[in-house]
Amino acid sequence: MNVVVVGASGSAFLLCELLLEEKNIVVVIDSNKEVCEKISSELGVKTINGDATIATVLEQAVQSDTDCLVALT
């Protein structure tokens, strides 16, 4: 599955770990640049630094093959 996770809180980090264990493709959106860098380096997921309430930011993450979007704050 291709999953977009909005927010990179502790809960989101744990969800990403679980999704990756099951061989899912994960993209994370968060407005905090440092948090994006941390989750990217620790989990190896693609991150987008931005506000997910803005359409252009969502368009960067959500592709035609995206199966699910999860918002965790």
C-alpha positions as a printed NumPy array, in Angstrom:
array([[ 0.   ,  0.   ,  0.   ],
       [ 1.023,  3.593, -0.547],
       [ 0.221,  5.608,  2.551],
       [ 0.481,  9.329,  3.277],
       [ 0.792, 10.2  ,  6.965],
       [ 0.059, 13.79 ,  7.971],
       [ 1.868, 14.75 , 11.143],
       [ 5.004, 13.252, 12.611],
       [ 4.053, 12.925, 16.258],
       [ 5.043,  9.947, 18.376],
       [ 1.925,  8.109, 17.249],
       [ 2.695,  8.821, 13.613],
       [ 6.266,  7.583, 14.07 ],
       [ 4.995,  4.293, 15.5  ],
       [ 2.439,  3.957, 12.698],
       [ 5.163,  4.524, 10.103],
       [ 7.313,  1.828, 11.706],
       [ 4.416, -0.64 , 11.539],
       [ 3.581,  0.265,  7.953],
       [ 7.205, -0.132,  6.892],
       [ 7.457, -3.534,  8.601],
       [ 4.596, -4.634,  6.341],
       [ 6.493, -3.334,  3.258],
       [ 4.226, -0.329,  2.644],
       [ 5.443,  2.832,  0.962],
       [ 5.104,  5.787,  3.34 ],
       [ 5.228,  9.543,  2.765],
       [ 5.068, 11.88 ,  5.781],
       [ 3.944, 15.521,  5.752],
       [ 4.821, 17.773,  8.678],
       [ 5.258, 21.516,  9.115],
       [ 8.356, 21.133, 11.309],
       [11.519, 20.818,  9.207],
       [13.586, 19.238, 11.996],
       [10.928, 16.592, 12.638],
       [10.819, 15.793,  8.913],
       [14.592, 15.387,  8.844],
       [14.525, 13.143, 11.928],
       [11.817, 10.779, 10.701],
       [13.407, 10.65 ,  7.256],
       [16.835,  9.758,  8.611],
       [15.566,  7.276, 11.204],
       [12.993,  5.478,  9.063],
       [14.105,  6.252,  5.523],
       [10.717,  7.551,  4.433],
       [10.067, 10.421,  2.056],
       [ 9.017, 13.546,  3.921],
       [ 7.43 , 16.768,  2.798],
       [ 7.946, 19.822,  4.962],
       [ 4.758, 21.857,  4.722],
       [ 1.219, 22.527,  5.858],
       [-1.047, 19.655,  4.808],
       [-4.08 , 21.96 ,  4.773],
       [-2.639, 23.6  ,  1.655],
       [-3.652, 21.856, -1.563],
       [-0.258, 22.163, -3.258],
       [ 1.44 , 20.42 , -0.329],
       [-1.059, 17.553, -0.443],
       [-0.612, 17.291, -4.199],
       [ 3.112, 16.679, -3.669],
       [ 2.369, 13.695, -1.442],
       [-0.856, 12.221, -2.782],
       [-0.332, 10.461, -6.105],
       [-2.722,  8.479, -8.267],
       [-1.513,  5.264, -6.602],
       [-2.011,  6.515, -3.013],
       [-4.223,  4.071, -1.133],
       [-4.665,  5.842,  2.176],
       [-4.143,  9.16 ,  3.933],
       [-3.93 ,  9.224,  7.731],
       [-3.897, 12.433,  9.777],
       [-2.274, 12.203, 13.204],
       [-1.51 , 15.285, 15.266]])
